[in-house]
Amino acid sequence: MSPRTLLITGATGGIARALLGQLEPGRDRVALAARDATALHELAATLPSAFEAIAIDADTSTPEGAREAVRAASEHFGAAPVCLAHCVGSALLAPLHRTTDRQYRDCLVANQDSAFFTLRAWVQARLQADVTAGGAVLFSSVVAQIGVSNHEAIAMAKGAIASLVPAAAATYAPQGLRINGIAPGLTRTGATEHLFKARNAEAQVAAQYPLQRYGEADDIARAADWLLSDAAAWVTGQVLSVDGGFSRVRPLVQRA
């Protein structure tokens, strides 16, 4: 069986690193793309020698950066990577009336723009391959599915991704391209660590979720790995909620 080839963007982030931990030398070949060149090459240096990987300095929030990430990965693999995990994104916790124009624009660029440009570049490259089939995973958020206070800008940006997924999946299903998304609940990574620093913050966060805990990067990475695998060969156009039940479940409150 030929190795699975993947492009992981936002590779230095917590979820991307966790996804990298799900991959196997020999089974997977990976191109890692990020705009922080120092952190990217430090990450690449930690991989086992048996792991075939390439590091690509690229800012995928721009059309040029997205094309460069896909081009470099395609050149390395000899064809466009079969799988794309677009892990680029940012979070913004601020009410609408206190969100500045700059914060709003930066939020859209990091989330909405990067997803559109990267998916477009990957689709264009896959359509030129001898066998076009492949799989992509984008990241939305639970806050795009259910109203959570002080999340207006990020809800808009992540909501755009949730809408992009089924539309693109419908367009490219005839070519065998599967396009899915994941909508995580609050997941503990380097980017969200500050939210857990206040006194009793961990317990307060966990109490919001039916399963009584917040997410870990591995929870999201395992779902992404499955969506990109042959085990999910009949799954496309879905935005999978991996949120401890937050968006769907209201458990019975047990009275003392």
C-alpha positions as CSV (number, residue, x, y, z in Angstrom):
1,M,0.0,0.0,0.0
2,S,1.3,3.4,-0.9
3,P,2.0,5.8,2.0
4,R,-0.6,8.4,2.7
5,T,0.6,11.9,1.9
6,L,-0.6,14.8,4.0
7,L,-0.3,18.5,4.1
8,I,-0.8,19.9,7.7
9,T,-1.0,23.7,7.8
10,G,-0.7,25.6,11.1
11,A,1.7,22.8,11.9
12,T,3.1,24.4,15.1
13,G,-0.3,24.7,16.8
14,G,-1.5,22.3,19.5
15,I,-4.1,20.4,17.4
16,A,-1.7,20.0,14.5
17,R,1.0,18.7,16.8
18,A,-1.4,16.2,18.2
19,L,-2.5,15.1,14.7
20,L,1.2,14.6,13.9
21,G,1.3,12.3,16.9
22,Q,-1.4,10.1,15.3
23,L,0.6,9.5,12.1
24,E,2.9,6.6,11.6
25,P,6.3,6.5,9.8
26,G,6.0,4.3,6.8
27,R,2.3,4.7,6.6
28,D,2.3,8.5,6.4
29,R,4.4,11.1,4.6
30,V,3.8,14.7,5.8
31,A,4.4,18.2,4.7
32,L,4.3,20.7,7.6
33,A,3.5,24.3,6.8
34,A,3.5,27.3,9.1
35,R,4.5,31.0,9.1
36,D,6.7,30.8,12.2
37,A,9.8,29.4,10.5
38,T,11.8,29.0,13.7
39,A,9.1,27.0,15.5
40,L,8.4,25.0,12.4
41,H,11.9,23.8,11.9
42,E,12.3,23.1,15.6
43,L,9.2,20.9,15.3
44,A,10.5,19.1,12.2
45,A,13.8,18.4,14.1
46,T,11.9,16.5,16.8
47,L,10.4,13.9,14.4
48,P,11.8,10.4,14.3
49,S,14.4,9.8,11.6
50,A,12.1,7.2,10.1
51,F,9.4,9.9,9.5
52,E,9.5,11.4,6.0
53,A,8.6,15.0,6.4
54,I,9.2,18.4,4.8
55,A,8.9,21.8,6.5
56,I,7.4,24.6,4.4
57,D,7.5,28.3,5.5
58,A,4.2,29.7,4.3
59,D,1.5,32.1,5.5
60,T,-1.6,30.4,4.2
61,S,-3.8,33.3,5.2
62,T,-2.8,34.8,1.8
63,P,-3.5,33.4,-1.6
64,E,0.2,33.3,-2.4
65,G,1.2,31.5,0.8
66,A,-1.5,28.9,0.4
67,R,-0.4,28.2,-3.2
68,E,3.2,28.0,-2.0
69,A,2.4,25.5,0.7
70,V,0.5,23.2,-1.8
71,R,3.1,23.7,-4.5
72,A,6.1,22.8,-2.2
73,A,4.2,19.8,-0.8
74,S,3.3,18.6,-4.3
75,E,6.8,19.0,-5.6
76,H,8.1,17.0,-2.7
77,F,5.6,14.2,-3.0
78,G,5.5,14.2,-6.8
79,A,1.8,15.0,-6.8
80,A,-0.6,17.0,-4.7
81,P,-0.9,15.6,-1.1
82,V,-3.9,13.2,-0.9
83,C,-4.9,14.7,2.4
84,L,-5.1,18.2,3.8
85,A,-5.5,19.1,7.5
86,H,-5.9,22.9,7.7
87,C,-5.2,23.7,11.3
88,V,-4.6,27.4,10.9
89,G,-6.8,29.6,13.1
90,S,-7.1,32.0,16.0
91,A,-9.5,32.7,18.8
92,L,-11.0,36.0,19.9
93,L,-12.9,36.4,23.1
94,A,-14.5,39.9,23.1
95,P,-18.1,41.3,22.9
96,L,-19.2,42.9,19.7
97,H,-19.1,46.5,21.1
98,R,-15.5,46.1,22.3
99,T,-14.2,44.3,19.2
100,T,-12.0,46.7,17.2
101,D,-11.9,46.8,13.4
102,R,-8.4,45.4,13.5
103,Q,-9.3,42.5,15.7
104,Y,-12.3,41.7,13.5
105,R,-10.3,41.8,10.3
106,D,-7.4,39.7,11.8
107,C,-9.9,37.1,13.0
108,L,-11.5,36.8,9.5
109,V,-8.0,36.6,7.9
110,A,-6.7,33.9,10.2
111,N,-9.8,31.7,10.0
112,Q,-12.1,32.4,7.1
113,D,-9.5,33.6,4.5
114,S,-6.9,30.9,5.3
115,A,-9.4,28.1,5.0
116,F,-10.7,29.4,1.7
117,F,-7.3,30.0,0.1
118,T,-5.8,26.8,1.3
119,L,-8.7,24.6,0.4
120,R,-8.9,26.2,-3.1
121,A,-5.1,25.7,-3.7
122,W,-5.4,22.0,-2.6
123,V,-8.5,21.3,-4.7
124,Q,-6.8,22.9,-7.8
125,A,-3.7,20.7,-7.3
126,R,-5.7,17.5,-6.7
127,L,-7.7,18.1,-9.8
128,Q,-4.5,17.9,-11.8
129,A,-3.5,14.5,-10.3
130,D,-3.9,11.3,-12.2
131,V,-6.3,10.1,-9.4
132,T,-8.2,13.0,-7.9
133,A,-9.6,11.3,-4.8
134,G,-8.5,12.8,-1.5
135,G,-9.7,14.1,1.8
136,A,-9.6,17.5,3.6
137,V,-10.4,18.5,7.1
138,L,-11.1,22.1,8.1
139,F,-11.7,23.5,11.6
140,S,-14.8,25.4,12.6
141,S,-16.0,25.8,16.3
142,V,-18.8,25.0,18.6
143,V,-19.5,28.7,18.9
144,A,-20.6,28.7,15.2
145,Q,-23.3,26.2,16.1
146,I,-24.6,27.6,19.4
147,G,-24.6,31.1,20.8
148,V,-21.9,31.7,23.3
149,S,-21.5,35.2,24.7
150,N,-18.5,37.4,23.7
151,H,-17.7,35.3,20.7
152,E,-19.3,37.4,17.9
153,A,-16.3,37.8,15.6
154,I,-14.9,34.3,15.9
155,A,-18.4,32.8,15.5
156,M,-18.7,34.7,12.2
157,A,-15.3,33.5,11.0
158,K,-15.8,29.9,12.1
159,G,-19.4,29.9,10.8
160,A,-18.0,30.7,7.3
161,I,-15.8,27.6,7.5
162,A,-18.8,25.5,8.6
163,S,-20.6,26.8,5.5
164,L,-17.7,26.3,3.2
165,V,-17.4,22.6,4.0
166,P,-20.7,21.2,2.7
167,A,-20.7,23.6,-0.3
168,A,-17.2,22.5,-1.4
169,A,-18.0,18.8,-0.6
170,A,-21.0,19.0,-3.0
171,T,-19.0,20.6,-5.8
172,Y,-16.1,18.1,-5.7
173,A,-17.8,14.9,-4.7
174,P,-17.9,13.7,-8.3
175,Q,-14.1,13.9,-8.4
176,G,-13.8,11.8,-5.2
177,L,-12.7,14.6,-3.0
178,R,-14.1,14.3,0.5
179,I,-14.3,17.6,2.5
180,N,-15.2,17.6,6.1
181,G,-14.9,19.8,9.2
182,I,-14.6,19.5,12.9
183,A,-16.3,21.9,15.4
184,P,-14.4,21.6,18.6
185,G,-15.5,22.8,22.0
186,L,-13.0,24.6,24.2
187,T,-9.8,22.6,23.8
188,R,-6.7,23.1,25.9
189,T,-3.7,24.1,23.8
190,G,-1.0,26.7,23.9
191,A,-3.4,29.2,22.3
192,T,-6.1,28.7,25.0
193,E,-3.9,28.2,28.0
194,H,-4.5,31.7,29.3
195,L,-8.2,30.8,29.8
196,F,-7.3,28.2,32.4
197,K,-5.0,30.4,34.6
198,A,-7.6,32.1,36.8
199,R,-8.5,30.5,40.1
200,N,-10.9,27.5,39.7
201,A,-11.0,28.1,35.9
202,E,-10.4,24.5,35.0
203,A,-13.4,23.3,37.2
204,Q,-15.6,26.1,35.8
205,V,-14.8,25.3,32.2
206,A,-15.3,21.6,32.8
207,A,-18.7,22.2,34.4
208,Q,-20.0,23.7,31.2
209,Y,-19.7,20.4,29.4
210,P,-22.0,17.4,29.7
211,L,-19.0,15.1,29.9
212,Q,-17.6,17.2,32.7
213,R,-14.3,18.1,31.1
214,Y,-12.8,20.4,28.5
215,G,-11.2,19.0,25.3
216,E,-7.6,17.9,24.9
217,A,-5.8,18.3,21.6
218,D,-5.7,14.5,21.2
219,D,-9.5,14.4,21.2
220,I,-9.6,16.6,18.2
221,A,-6.6,15.0,16.4
222,R,-8.1,11.5,16.6
223,A,-11.3,12.7,14.9
224,A,-9.3,14.5,12.2
225,D,-7.1,11.4,11.6
226,W,-10.3,9.3,11.2
227,L,-11.9,11.7,8.8
228,L,-8.8,11.6,6.7
229,S,-8.6,7.8,6.7
230,D,-10.1,5.2,4.5
231,A,-12.4,4.3,7.5
232,A,-14.3,7.5,6.7
233,A,-14.5,6.8,2.9
234,W,-18.2,7.4,2.8
235,V,-18.2,10.6,4.9
236,T,-18.2,14.0,3.2
237,G,-19.8,17.4,3.8
238,Q,-20.0,16.9,7.5
239,V,-19.0,19.2,10.3
240,L,-18.4,16.9,13.2
241,S,-19.0,18.3,16.7
242,V,-16.2,17.1,19.1
243,D,-17.3,19.1,22.1
244,G,-18.1,16.9,25.0
245,G,-21.8,17.2,24.1
246,F,-21.9,20.9,24.6
247,S,-23.8,21.7,21.4
248,R,-26.4,18.9,21.6
249,V,-26.8,17.6,25.1
250,R,-28.4,19.0,28.3
251,P,-28.0,16.3,31.0
252,L,-30.4,16.0,33.9
253,V,-29.2,18.0,36.9
254,Q,-28.8,15.7,39.8
255,R,-30.2,17.3,43.0
256,A,-28.4,16.7,46.3
